């Protein structure tokens, strides 16, 4: 009789290296590994980066956490100047903005998504021919 023991996948948090060694060992199956860690930790896990690199990352799949971070309490989760410099090519869109610019982008996106609810998504070509005032 073969008994399969459930392998513990929660990464070890090393004093200086954090969980980085575990991520490097599992780099060839990073998506699968991250998914198994999130399943084992009930949907939220803090990956600790190198001590001197300040690269800690919070991964979550919990809908309440996501709602809290993205809409209810967004001002507490600023991306900061370093993030903006790294991802400067994204411009000032919703993925790269903070504060008032982010709120404005969010309102625009949600107003468009709300008007599309229950209807097929209009093509970009159709939106362009309606004129620029329709896009704003």
The first five atom37 places (N, CA, C, CB, O) and aatype in JSON, in Angstrom:
{
  "aatype": [20, 20, 20, 20, 20, 20, 20, 20, 20, 20, 20, 20, 20, 20, 20, 20, 20, 20, 20, 20, 20, 20, 20, 20, 20, 20, 20, 20, 20, 20, 20, 20, 20, 20, 20, 20, 20, 20, 20, 20, 20, 20, 20, 20, 20, 20, 20, 20, 20, 20, 20, 20, 20, 20, 20, 20, 20, 20, 20, 20, 20, 20, 20, 20, 20, 20, 20, 20, 20, 20, 20, 20, 20, 20, 20, 20, 20, 20, 20, 20, 20, 20, 20, 20, 20, 20, 20, 20, 20, 20, 20, 20, 20, 20, 20, 20, 20, 20, 20, 20, 20, 20, 20, 20, 20, 20, 20, 20, 20, 20, 20, 20, 20, 20, 20, 20, 20, 20, 20, 20, 20, 20, 20, 20, 20, 20, 20, 20, 20, 20, 20, 20, 20, 20, 20, 20],
  "atom_mask": [
    [1, 1, 1, 1, 1],
    [1, 1, 1, 1, 1],
    [1, 1, 1, 1, 1],
    [1, 1, 1, 1, 1],
    [1, 1, 1, 1, 1],
    [1, 1, 1, 1, 1],
    [1, 1, 1, 1, 1],
    [1, 1, 1, 1, 1],
    [1, 1, 1, 1, 1],
    [1, 1, 1, 1, 1],
    [1, 1, 1, 1, 1],
    [1, 1, 1, 1, 1],
    [1, 1, 1, 1, 1],
    [1, 1, 1, 1, 1],
    [1, 1, 1, 1, 1],
    [1, 1, 1, 1, 1],
    [1, 1, 1, 1, 1],
    [1, 1, 1, 1, 1],
    [1, 1, 1, 1, 1],
    [1, 1, 1, 1, 1],
    [1, 1, 1, 1, 1],
    [1, 1, 1, 1, 1],
    [1, 1, 1, 1, 1],
    [1, 1, 1, 1, 1],
    [1, 1, 1, 1, 1],
    [1, 1, 1, 1, 1],
    [1, 1, 1, 1, 1],
    [1, 1, 1, 1, 1],
    [1, 1, 1, 1, 1],
    [1, 1, 1, 1, 1],
    [1, 1, 1, 1, 1],
    [1, 1, 1, 1, 1],
    [1, 1, 1, 1, 1],
    [1, 1, 1, 1, 1],
    [1, 1, 1, 1, 1],
    [1, 1, 1, 1, 1],
    [1, 1, 1, 1, 1],
    [1, 1, 1, 1, 1],
    [1, 1, 1, 1, 1],
    [1, 1, 1, 1, 1],
    [1, 1, 1, 1, 1],
    [1, 1, 1, 1, 1],
    [1, 1, 1, 1, 1],
    [1, 1, 1, 1, 1],
    [1, 1, 1, 1, 1],
    [1, 1, 1, 1, 1],
    [1, 1, 1, 1, 1],
    [1, 1, 1, 1, 1],
    [1, 1, 1, 1, 1],
    [1, 1, 1, 1, 1],
    [1, 1, 1, 1, 1],
    [1, 1, 1, 1, 1],
    [1, 1, 1, 1, 1],
    [1, 1, 1, 1, 1],
    [1, 1, 1, 1, 1],
    [1, 1, 1, 1, 1],
    [1, 1, 1, 1, 1],
    [1, 1, 1, 1, 1],
    [1, 1, 1, 1, 1],
    [1, 1, 1, 1, 1],
    [1, 1, 1, 1, 1],
    [1, 1, 1, 1, 1],
    [1, 1, 1, 1, 1],
    [1, 1, 1, 1, 1],
    [1, 1, 1, 1, 1],
    [1, 1, 1, 1, 1],
    [1, 1, 1, 1, 1],
    [1, 1, 1, 1, 1],
    [1, 1, 1, 1, 1],
    [1, 1, 1, 1, 1],
    [1, 1, 1, 1, 1],
    [1, 1, 1, 1, 1],
    [1, 1, 1, 1, 1],
    [1, 1, 1, 1, 1],
    [1, 1, 1, 1, 1],
    [1, 1, 1, 1, 1],
    [1, 1, 1, 1, 1],
    [1, 1, 1, 1, 1],
    [1, 1, 1, 1, 1],
    [1, 1, 1, 1, 1],
    [1, 1, 1, 1, 1],
    [1, 1, 1, 1, 1],
    [1, 1, 1, 1, 1],
    [1, 1, 1, 1, 1],
    [1, 1, 1, 1, 1],
    [1, 1, 1, 1, 1],
    [1, 1, 1, 1, 1],
    [1, 1, 1, 1, 1],
    [1, 1, 1, 1, 1],
    [1, 1, 1, 1, 1],
    [1, 1, 1, 1, 1],
    [1, 1, 1, 1, 1],
    [1, 1, 1, 1, 1],
    [1, 1, 1, 1, 1],
    [1, 1, 1, 1, 1],
    [1, 1, 1, 1, 1],
    [1, 1, 1, 1, 1],
    [1, 1, 1, 1, 1],
    [1, 1, 1, 1, 1],
    [1, 1, 1, 1, 1],
    [1, 1, 1, 1, 1],
    [1, 1, 1, 1, 1],
    [1, 1, 1, 1, 1],
    [1, 1, 1, 1, 1],
    [1, 1, 1, 1, 1],
    [1, 1, 1, 1, 1],
    [1, 1, 1, 1, 1],
    [1, 1, 1, 1, 1],
    [1, 1, 1, 1, 1],
    [1, 1, 1, 1, 1],
    [1, 1, 1, 1, 1],
    [1, 1, 1, 1, 1],
    [1, 1, 1, 1, 1],
    [1, 1, 1, 1, 1],
    [1, 1, 1, 1, 1],
    [1, 1, 1, 1, 1],
    [1, 1, 1, 1, 1],
    [1, 1, 1, 1, 1],
    [1, 1, 1, 1, 1],
    [1, 1, 1, 1, 1],
    [1, 1, 1, 1, 1],
    [1, 1, 1, 1, 1],
    [1, 1, 1, 1, 1],
    [1, 1, 1, 1, 1],
    [1, 1, 1, 1, 1],
    [1, 1, 1, 1, 1],
    [1, 1, 1, 1, 1],
    [1, 1, 1, 1, 1],
    [1, 1, 1, 1, 1],
    [1, 1, 1, 1, 1],
    [1, 1, 1, 1, 1],
    [1, 1, 1, 1, 1],
    [1, 1, 1, 1, 1],
    [1, 1, 1, 1, 1],
    [1, 1, 1, 1, 1],
    [1, 1, 1, 1, 1]
  ],
  "atom_positions": [
    [[0.85, -1.18, 0.0], [0.0, 0.0, 0.0], [0.89, 1.24, 0.0], [-0.96, 0.0, 1.23], [1.82, 1.36, 0.8]],
    [[0.59, 2.17, -0.89], [1.38, 3.39, -1.03], [0.59, 4.55, -0.44], [1.75, 3.67, -2.52], [-0.54, 4.81, -0.85]],
    [[1.17, 5.23, 0.51], [0.53, 6.39, 1.12], [1.3, 7.63, 0.68], [0.48, 6.27, 2.69], [2.49, 7.77, 0.95]],
    [[0.6, 8.5, 0.02], [1.22, 9.73, -0.46], [1.13, 10.79, 0.64], [0.55, 10.23, -1.77], [0.03, 11.2, 1.02]],
    [[2.26, 11.22, 1.14], [2.26, 12.26, 2.16], [2.17, 13.61, 1.48], [3.54, 12.17, 3.05], [2.82, 13.86, 0.46]],
    [[1.35, 14.48, 2.04], [1.22, 15.82, 1.5], [2.48, 16.61, 1.82], [-0.04, 16.52, 2.07], [2.84, 16.8, 2.99]],
    [[3.16, 17.06, 0.78], [4.39, 17.79, 0.94], [4.12, 19.21, 1.41], [5.17, 17.8, -0.38], [3.23, 19.88, 0.9]],
    [[4.88, 19.66, 2.38], [4.75, 21.03, 2.85], [5.42, 21.94, 1.82], [5.38, 21.22, 4.28], [6.6, 21.77, 1.51]],
    [[4.67, 22.9, 1.31], [5.2, 23.77, 0.27], [5.47, 25.18, 0.77], [4.26, 23.8, -0.89], [6.01, 26.0, 0.03]],
    [[5.09, 25.48, 2.01], [5.32, 26.82, 2.53], [6.81, 27.09, 2.58], [4.68, 26.98, 3.92], [7.56, 26.34, 3.2]],
    [[7.25, 28.16, 1.92], [8.69, 28.43, 1.87], [9.27, 28.81, 3.22], [8.96, 29.54, 0.87], [8.61, 29.44, 4.05]],
    [[10.52, 28.43, 3.43], [11.24, 28.8, 4.64], [11.67, 30.25, 4.53], [12.47, 27.87, 4.86], [12.15, 30.69, 3.49]],
    [[11.49, 31.0, 5.61], [11.92, 32.39, 5.66], [13.3, 32.46, 6.29], [10.9, 33.26, 6.46], [13.43, 32.5, 7.51]],
    [[14.34, 32.47, 5.46], [15.72, 32.5, 5.93], [16.05, 33.89, 6.47], [16.69, 32.11, 4.81], [15.51, 34.88, 5.98]],
    [[16.94, 33.99, 7.49], [17.24, 35.28, 8.13], [17.65, 36.41, 7.17], [18.32, 35.08, 9.11], [17.1, 37.51, 7.29]],
    [[18.55, 36.21, 6.27], [18.99, 37.28, 5.37], [18.35, 37.16, 3.99], [20.52, 37.28, 5.24], [18.07, 38.16, 3.34]],
    [[18.13, 35.93, 3.55], [17.68, 35.67, 2.18], [16.16, 35.64, 2.03], [18.24, 34.39, 1.71], [15.66, 35.62, 0.9]],
    [[15.42, 35.62, 3.12], [13.97, 35.55, 3.04], [13.52, 34.26, 2.39], [13.43, 36.74, 2.27], [14.1, 33.2, 2.64]],
    [[12.5, 34.34, 1.55], [12.01, 33.16, 0.85], [12.58, 33.05, -0.57], [10.48, 33.18, 0.79], [12.16, 32.19, -1.34]],
    [[13.53, 33.93, -0.9], [14.12, 33.96, -2.24], [14.73, 32.62, -2.67], [15.19, 35.02, -2.3], [14.5, 32.21, -3.8]],
    [[15.5, 31.91, -1.8], [16.05, 30.63, -2.25], [14.98, 29.63, -2.68], [16.89, 30.01, -1.14], [15.15, 28.9, -3.66]],
    [[13.87, 29.59, -1.96], [12.79, 28.67, -2.31], [12.18, 29.04, -3.66], [11.7, 28.67, -1.22], [11.86, 28.17, -4.46]],
    [[12.02, 30.34, -3.91], [11.48, 30.78, -5.2], [12.43, 30.43, -6.34], [11.21, 32.28, -5.19], [11.99, 30.04, -7.42]],
    [[13.74, 30.57, -6.1], [14.71, 30.24, -7.14], [14.72, 28.74, -7.44], [16.11, 30.7, -6.72], [14.84, 28.34, -8.6]],
    [[14.61, 27.91, -6.4], [14.58, 26.46, -6.6], [13.35, 26.05, -7.4], [14.61, 25.73, -5.24], [13.39, 25.09, -8.17]],
    [[12.26, 26.77, -7.22], [11.0, 26.43, -7.9], [10.73, 27.34, -9.1], [9.85, 26.52, -6.93], [9.59, 27.4, -9.58]],
    [[11.74, 28.02, -9.6], [11.56, 28.96, -10.72], [11.02, 28.27, -11.97], [12.88, 29.63, -11.05], [10.28, 28.89, -12.73]],
    [[11.38, 27.01, -12.19], [10.92, 26.29, -13.38], [9.42, 25.98, -13.33], [11.71, 25.01, -13.54], [8.83, 25.66, -14.36]],
    [[8.82, 26.07, -12.16], [7.37, 25.83, -12.01], [6.76, 26.89, -11.09], [7.1, 24.4, -11.44], [5.96, 26.57, -10.2]],
    [[7.14, 28.14, -11.31], [6.78, 29.23, -10.4], [5.27, 29.4, -10.24], [7.37, 30.52, -10.9], [4.78, 29.59, -9.12]],
    [[4.52, 29.32, -11.34], [3.06, 29.49, -11.25], [2.44, 28.38, -10.41], [2.44, 29.5, -12.66], [1.63, 28.64, -9.52]],
    [[2.8, 27.15, -10.69], [2.28, 26.0, -9.94], [2.66, 26.1, -8.46], [2.81, 24.67, -10.54], [1.84, 25.83, -7.58]],
    [[3.91, 26.48, -8.2], [4.39, 26.58, -6.82], [3.66, 27.69, -6.06], [5.91, 26.84, -6.8], [3.22, 27.48, -4.93]],
    [[3.53, 28.85, -6.68], [2.82, 29.96, -6.04], [1.38, 29.58, -5.75], [2.88, 31.22, -6.92], [0.85, 29.9, -4.68]],
    [[0.74, 28.91, -6.69], [-0.64, 28.46, -6.48], [-0.74, 27.5, -5.3], [-1.17, 27.79, -7.74], [-1.66, 27.63, -4.49]],
    [[0.19, 26.55, -5.19], [0.14, 25.6, -4.08], [0.4, 26.29, -2.74], [1.15, 24.48, -4.3], [-0.2, 25.92, -1.73]],
    [[1.29, 27.28, -2.71], [1.53, 28.02, -1.48], [0.27, 28.79, -1.08], [2.72, 29.0, -1.65], [-0.1, 28.8, 0.1]],
    [[-0.38, 29.42, -2.04], [-1.6, 30.17, -1.74], [-2.72, 29.24, -1.27], [-2.05, 30.96, -2.97], [-3.49, 29.61, -0.38]],
    [[-2.83, 28.06, -1.86], [-3.84, 27.11, -1.41], [-3.58, 26.66, 0.02], [-3.88, 25.9, -2.34], [-4.51, 26.54, 0.82]],
    [[-2.33, 26.4, 0.34], [-1.98, 25.93, 1.67], [-2.12, 27.04, 2.72], [-0.56, 25.39, 1.67], [-2.4, 26.75, 3.88]],
    [[-1.93, 28.29, 2.33], [-1.99, 29.39, 3.28], [-3.35, 30.1, 3.27], [-0.89, 30.39, 2.99], [-3.46, 31.24, 3.74]],
    [[-4.37, 29.44, 2.74], [-5.74, 29.98, 2.69], [-5.87, 31.26, 1.88], [-6.22, 30.23, 4.09], [-6.71, 32.11, 2.19]],
    [[-5.04, 31.4, 0.86], [-5.24, 32.47, -0.1], [-4.39, 33.71, 0.05], [-6.61, 32.88, -0.05], [-4.4, 34.56, -0.84]],
    [[-3.64, 33.86, 1.13], [-2.8, 35.04, 1.31], [-1.46, 34.63, 1.89], [-3.5, 36.07, 2.22], [-1.4, 33.87, 2.86]],
    [[-0.39, 35.13, 1.28], [0.94, 34.78, 1.76], [1.9, 35.93, 1.5], [1.44, 33.49, 1.08], [1.82, 36.57, 0.45]],
    [[2.81, 36.19, 2.44], [3.83, 37.23, 2.3], [5.15, 36.57, 1.92], [3.98, 38.05, 3.61], [5.76, 35.87, 2.72]],
    [[5.59, 36.8, 0.68], [6.9, 36.35, 0.25], [7.91, 37.39, 0.68], [6.96, 36.1, -1.29], [7.79, 38.57, 0.34]],
    [[8.91, 36.97, 1.43], [9.95, 37.87, 1.91], [11.13, 37.84, 0.96], [10.39, 37.5, 3.35], [11.65, 36.77, 0.64]],
    [[11.56, 39.01, 0.52], [12.72, 39.11, -0.36], [14.0, 39.21, 0.45], [12.58, 40.31, -1.28], [14.0, 39.02, 1.66]],
    [[15.08, 39.5, -0.24], [16.36, 39.69, 0.43], [16.25, 40.84, 1.42], [17.48, 39.96, -0.6], [15.58, 41.84, 1.15]],
    [[16.9, 40.7, 2.56], [16.8, 41.69, 3.64], [17.15, 43.09, 3.17], [17.71, 41.29, 4.79], [16.45, 44.04, 3.51]],
    [[18.22, 43.23, 2.4], [18.7, 44.55, 1.97], [18.02, 45.06, 0.7], [20.19, 44.5, 1.75], [18.25, 46.2, 0.3]],
    [[17.2, 44.24, 0.05], [16.59, 44.63, -1.22], [15.21, 45.25, -1.07], [16.49, 43.43, -2.12], [14.71, 45.88, -2.01]],
    [[14.58, 45.1, 0.1], [13.24, 45.66, 0.34], [12.26, 45.2, -0.74], [13.3, 47.2, 0.38], [11.56, 46.01, -1.35]],
    [[12.21, 43.88, -0.97], [11.38, 43.32, -2.03], [10.33, 42.33, -1.5], [12.25, 42.63, -3.06], [10.1, 41.29, -2.1]],
    [[9.71, 42.66, -0.38], [8.65, 41.8, 0.13], [7.41, 41.94, -0.75], [8.31, 42.16, 1.61], [7.09, 43.04, -1.21]],
    [[6.71, 40.82, -0.99], [5.53, 40.83, -1.85], [4.38, 40.1, -1.16], [5.85, 40.18, -3.23], [4.55, 38.99, -0.67]],
    [[3.24, 40.73, -1.13], [2.04, 40.12, -0.59], [1.23, 39.56, -1.74], [1.2, 41.13, 0.26], [0.83, 40.31, -2.64]],
    [[0.98, 38.25, -1.73], [0.14, 37.6, -2.73], [-1.17, 37.25, -2.05], [0.83, 36.33, -3.33], [-1.18, 36.71, -0.95]],
    [[-2.28, 37.56, -2.71], [-3.58, 37.21, -2.14], [-4.56, 36.83, -3.23], [-4.14, 38.37, -1.31], [-4.52, 37.35, -4.35]],
    [[-5.45, 35.91, -2.89], [-6.55, 35.53, -3.77], [-7.88, 35.72, -3.05], [-6.4, 34.07, -4.24], [-8.94, 35.41, -3.61]],
    [[-7.84, 36.21, -1.83], [-9.04, 36.41, -1.03], [-9.81, 37.62, -1.55], [-8.68, 36.6, 0.47], [-9.27, 38.73, -1.56]],
    [[-11.06, 37.44, -1.99], [-11.83, 38.55, -2.55], [-11.99, 39.74, -1.59], [-13.2, 38.05, -2.96], [-12.01, 40.89, -2.03]],
    [[-12.11, 39.47, -0.3], [-12.24, 40.57, 0.66], [-10.94, 41.38, 0.75], [-12.62, 40.04, 2.04], [-10.99, 42.61, 0.85]],
    [[-9.8, 40.71, 0.72], [-8.51, 41.41, 0.73], [-8.36, 42.25, -0.53], [-7.34, 40.41, 0.85], [-7.92, 43.4, -0.47]],
    [[-8.71, 41.67, -1.67], [-8.58, 42.38, -2.94], [-9.48, 43.61, -2.97], [-8.92, 41.45, -4.12], [-9.07, 44.67, -3.43]],
    [[-10.71, 43.47, -2.48], [-11.63, 44.61, -2.4], [-11.06, 45.69, -1.49], [-13.03, 44.15, -1.89], [-11.12, 46.88, -1.81]],
    [[-10.52, 45.28, -0.36], [-9.94, 46.23, 0.59], [-8.78, 47.0, -0.04], [-9.47, 45.51, 1.86], [-8.69, 48.22, 0.1]],
    [[-7.9, 46.3, -0.74], [-6.71, 46.93, -1.31], [-7.07, 47.8, -2.52], [-5.69, 45.86, -1.72], [-6.57, 48.91, -2.64]],
    [[-7.93, 47.31, -3.41], [-8.18, 48.01, -4.67], [-9.27, 49.07, -4.63], [-8.53, 47.02, -5.7], [-9.29, 49.94, -5.49]],
    [[-10.16, 49.01, -3.65], [-11.21, 50.03, -3.68], [-11.52, 50.64, -2.33], [-12.45, 49.44, -4.24], [-11.63, 51.87, -2.23]],
    [[-11.66, 49.86, -1.31], [-12.08, 50.4, -0.02], [-11.0, 51.24, 0.66], [-12.48, 49.28, 0.9], [-11.32, 52.28, 1.24]],
    [[-9.74, 50.82, 0.6], [-8.68, 51.5, 1.33], [-7.44, 51.68, 0.46], [-8.33, 50.72, 2.6], [-6.32, 51.47, 0.93]],
    [[-7.64, 52.06, -0.79], [-6.55, 52.14, -1.77], [-5.46, 53.13, -1.36], [-7.1, 52.53, -3.12], [-4.29, 52.91, -1.66]],
    [[-5.82, 54.21, -0.68], [-4.84, 55.25, -0.34], [-3.74, 54.74, 0.58], [-5.54, 56.43, 0.31], [-2.67, 55.34, 0.64]],
    [[-3.97, 53.64, 1.29], [-2.94, 53.06, 2.16], [-1.95, 52.18, 1.41], [-3.59, 52.26, 3.26], [-0.97, 51.72, 1.99]],
    [[-2.19, 51.93, 0.13], [-1.36, 51.02, -0.65], [-0.75, 51.73, -1.86], [-2.17, 49.8, -1.11], [-0.95, 51.31, -3.0]],
    [[-0.04, 52.78, -1.61], [0.59, 53.57, -2.69], [1.71, 52.78, -3.35], [1.13, 54.9, -2.13], [2.42, 52.0, -2.71]],
    [[1.86, 53.0, -4.64], [2.92, 52.32, -5.4], [4.25, 53.02, -5.2], [2.57, 52.27, -6.89], [5.28, 52.36, -5.1]],
    [[4.25, 54.33, -5.14], [5.46, 55.08, -4.86], [6.3, 55.43, -6.09], [6.3, 54.31, -3.91], [6.05, 54.94, -7.19]],
    [[7.29, 56.28, -5.86], [8.14, 56.78, -6.94], [8.99, 55.69, -7.58], [9.04, 57.87, -6.42], [9.18, 55.68, -8.8]],
    [[9.52, 54.77, -6.77], [10.37, 53.72, -7.32], [9.57, 52.84, -8.29], [10.96, 52.85, -6.18], [10.08, 52.49, -9.36]],
    [[8.35, 52.48, -7.94], [7.5, 51.69, -8.81], [7.24, 52.44, -10.11], [6.16, 51.34, -8.11], [7.33, 51.87, -11.2]],
    [[6.92, 53.74, -10.0], [6.64, 54.54, -11.19], [7.85, 54.62, -12.11], [6.2, 55.93, -10.79], [7.69, 54.58, -13.33]],
    [[9.05, 54.74, -11.55], [10.26, 54.78, -12.38], [10.48, 53.46, -13.11], [11.49, 55.11, -11.52], [10.83, 53.45, -14.29]],
    [[10.26, 52.35, -12.41], [10.47, 51.04, -13.02], [9.47, 50.8, -14.15], [10.34, 49.93, -11.96], [9.83, 50.29, -15.21]],
    [[8.21, 51.18, -13.91], [7.16, 50.9, -14.89], [6.71, 52.18, -15.61], [5.95, 50.24, -14.2], [5.53, 52.34, -15.93]],
    [[7.64, 53.08, -15.85], [7.36, 54.35, -16.5], [6.71, 54.18, -17.87], [8.62, 55.15, -16.63], [5.93, 55.03, -18.29]],
    [[7.03, 53.1, -18.56], [6.48, 52.88, -19.9], [4.97, 52.66, -19.88], [7.15, 51.68, -20.55], [4.32, 52.75, -20.92]],
    [[4.4, 52.38, -18.71], [2.95, 52.21, -18.61], [2.2, 53.53, -18.59], [2.6, 51.41, -17.37], [0.97, 53.56, -18.72]],
    [[2.92, 54.64, -18.43], [2.29, 55.95, -18.41], [1.54, 56.19, -17.12], [1.36, 56.11, -19.6], [1.91, 55.67, -16.07]],
    [[0.46, 56.98, -17.2], [-0.33, 57.32, -16.01], [-1.66, 56.57, -15.98], [-0.59, 58.81, -15.97], [-2.64, 57.07, -15.42]],
    [[-1.71, 55.39, -16.58], [-2.93, 54.59, -16.58], [-3.22, 54.03, -15.2], [-2.84, 53.47, -17.59], [-2.49, 54.29, -14.25]],
    [[-4.27, 53.26, -15.1], [-4.72, 52.73, -13.81], [-3.7, 51.8, -13.17], [-6.02, 52.01, -13.99], [-3.67, 51.69, -11.95]],
    [[-2.88, 51.12, -13.97], [-1.89, 50.2, -13.41], [-0.7, 50.9, -12.78], [-1.41, 49.27, -14.48], [0.02, 50.3, -11.98]],
    [[-0.48, 52.16, -13.13], [0.74, 52.84, -12.71], [0.47, 54.12, -11.93], [1.58, 53.15, -13.92], [1.41, 54.86, -11.62]],
    [[-0.76, 54.41, -11.6], [-1.08, 55.69, -10.96], [-1.5, 55.5, -9.51], [-2.19, 56.4, -11.73], [-1.85, 54.4, -9.08]],
    [[-1.46, 56.58, -8.78], [-1.88, 56.63, -7.38], [-2.82, 57.81, -7.18], [-0.65, 56.75, -6.44], [-2.95, 58.67, -8.05]],
    [[-3.47, 57.83, -6.04], [-4.25, 58.99, -5.61], [-5.36, 59.38, -6.55], [-3.36, 60.14, -5.43], [-6.13, 58.54, -7.03]],
    [[-5.45, 60.69, -6.82], [-6.55, 61.24, -7.61], [-6.55, 60.74, -9.05], [-6.49, 62.74, -7.6], [-7.61, 60.49, -9.62]],
    [[-5.36, 60.59, -9.63], [-5.28, 60.09, -11.02], [-5.83, 58.67, -11.08], [-3.8, 60.12, -11.53], [-6.55, 58.33, -12.02]],
    [[-5.49, 57.83, -10.08], [-6.0, 56.47, -10.05], [-7.52, 56.48, -9.91], [-5.35, 55.67, -8.89], [-8.21, 55.73, -10.6]],
    [[-8.05, 57.32, -9.01], [-9.51, 57.38, -8.82], [-10.21, 57.81, -10.1], [-9.86, 58.36, -7.69], [-11.26, 57.26, -10.44]],
    [[-9.64, 58.79, -10.81], [-10.24, 59.23, -12.07], [-10.23, 58.09, -13.1], [-9.49, 60.47, -12.63], [-11.24, 57.85, -13.76]],
    [[-9.09, 57.4, -13.24], [-9.01, 56.27, -14.17], [-10.01, 55.18, -13.8], [-7.59, 55.69, -14.2], [-10.65, 54.6, -14.67]],
    [[-10.13, 54.89, -12.52], [-11.06, 53.86, -12.04], [-12.51, 54.22, -12.38], [-10.91, 53.66, -10.52], [-13.28, 53.37, -12.83]],
    [[-12.88, 55.48, -12.17], [-14.25, 55.92, -12.48], [-14.54, 55.8, -13.97], [-14.46, 57.36, -12.02], [-15.63, 55.39, -14.36]],
    [[-13.56, 56.16, -14.79], [-13.74, 56.07, -16.24], [-13.94, 54.61, -16.65], [-12.53, 56.67, -16.99], [-14.85, 54.3, -17.42]],
    [[-13.09, 53.73, -16.14], [-13.18, 52.31, -16.49], [-14.5, 51.72, -16.02], [-12.0, 51.52, -15.89], [-15.17, 51.0, -16.77]],
    [[-14.9, 52.01, -14.77], [-16.14, 51.44, -14.26], [-17.36, 52.02, -14.96], [-16.24, 51.68, -12.77], [-18.37, 51.32, -15.11]],
    [[-17.3, 53.27, -15.4], [-18.44, 53.82, -16.15], [-18.58, 53.12, -17.49], [-18.27, 55.35, -16.35], [-19.69, 52.88, -17.95]],
    [[-17.46, 52.78, -18.13], [-17.5, 52.06, -19.4], [-17.96, 50.62, -19.2], [-16.13, 52.1, -20.08], [-18.77, 50.11, -19.97]],
    [[-17.43, 49.96, -18.18], [-17.8, 48.57, -17.94], [-19.29, 48.49, -17.6], [-16.95, 47.96, -16.79], [-19.98, 47.57, -18.04]],
    [[-19.77, 49.44, -16.82], [-21.19, 49.46, -16.46], [-22.09, 49.63, -17.66], [-21.46, 50.57, -15.47], [-23.17, 49.04, -17.72]],
    [[-21.67, 50.45, -18.63], [-22.5, 50.66, -19.82], [-22.45, 49.46, -20.76], [-22.05, 51.92, -20.56], [-23.31, 49.31, -21.62]],
    [[-21.43, 48.59, -20.59], [-21.31, 47.4, -21.43], [-21.98, 46.18, -20.81], [-19.85, 47.1, -21.7], [-22.12, 45.15, -21.47]],
    [[-22.38, 46.28, -19.57], [-22.93, 45.11, -18.88], [-24.14, 44.56, -19.64], [-23.34, 45.47, -17.43], [-25.07, 45.29, -19.96]],
    [[-24.1, 43.28, -19.92], [-25.2, 42.63, -20.62], [-25.19, 42.84, -22.12], [-26.49, 43.11, -20.07], [-26.07, 42.33, -22.81]],
    [[-24.22, 43.56, -22.64], [-24.11, 43.81, -24.07], [-22.77, 43.29, -24.56], [-24.28, 45.31, -24.39], [-21.82, 43.19, -23.78]],
    [[-22.68, 42.96, -25.84], [-21.37, 42.57, -26.36], [-20.41, 43.76, -26.27], [-21.49, 42.08, -27.83], [-20.81, 44.91, -26.43]],
    [[-19.14, 43.48, -26.01], [-18.12, 44.51, -25.89], [-17.96, 45.21, -27.24], [-16.76, 43.91, -25.42], [-17.68, 44.55, -28.24]],
    [[-18.13, 46.55, -27.28], [-17.97, 47.26, -28.56], [-16.52, 47.23, -29.0], [-18.47, 48.71, -28.46], [-15.6, 47.24, -28.18]],
    [[-16.32, 47.21, -30.3], [-14.96, 47.17, -30.81], [-14.32, 48.55, -30.7], [-14.95, 46.68, -32.28], [-15.02, 49.57, -30.63]],
    [[-13.0, 48.58, -30.68], [-12.27, 49.84, -30.63], [-12.59, 50.68, -31.85], [-10.76, 49.59, -30.52], [-12.71, 51.9, -31.76]],
    [[-12.72, 50.03, -33.01], [-13.02, 50.73, -34.25], [-14.36, 51.46, -34.14], [-13.04, 49.74, -35.45], [-14.48, 52.61, -34.57]],
    [[-15.35, 50.8, -33.57], [-16.66, 51.43, -33.4], [-16.57, 52.62, -32.47], [-17.68, 50.41, -32.87], [-17.22, 53.64, -32.71]],
    [[-15.79, 52.52, -31.41], [-15.63, 53.62, -30.46], [-14.92, 54.81, -31.1], [-14.86, 53.15, -29.23], [-15.27, 55.96, -30.84]],
    [[-13.92, 54.55, -31.94], [-13.17, 55.63, -32.59], [-14.08, 56.4, -33.54], [-11.95, 55.07, -33.36], [-14.0, 57.63, -33.6]],
    [[-14.93, 55.7, -34.29], [-15.8, 56.38, -35.24], [-16.93, 57.15, -34.58], [-16.38, 55.38, -36.19], [-17.56, 57.98, -35.24]],
    [[-17.19, 56.91, -33.3], [-18.2, 57.7, -32.6], [-17.66, 59.06, -32.19], [-18.68, 56.94, -31.37], [-18.43, 59.95, -31.82]],
    [[-16.36, 59.24, -32.26], [-15.74, 60.52, -31.94], [-15.08, 60.51, -30.59], [-16.77, 61.63, -31.99], [-15.42, 59.69, -29.73]],
    [[-14.12, 61.41, -30.38], [-13.34, 61.41, -29.13], [-14.16, 61.75, -27.9], [-12.21, 62.39, -29.23], [-13.83, 61.29, -26.81]],
    [[-15.25, 62.54, -28.05], [-16.04, 62.88, -26.86], [-16.72, 61.66, -26.26], [-17.08, 63.93, -27.21], [-17.02, 61.65, -25.07]],
    [[-16.98, 60.62, -27.07], [-17.58, 59.39, -26.54], [-16.59, 58.6, -25.7], [-18.09, 58.52, -27.68], [-17.0, 57.87, -24.79]],
    [[-15.29, 58.73, -25.98], [-14.27, 58.01, -25.23], [-14.02, 58.62, -23.87], [-12.99, 57.96, -26.01], [-13.51, 57.93, -22.98]],
    [[-14.36, 59.88, -23.66], [-14.12, 60.55, -22.38], [-15.26, 60.41, -21.49], [-13.81, 61.98, -22.57], [-15.22, 60.92, -20.36]]
  ]
}
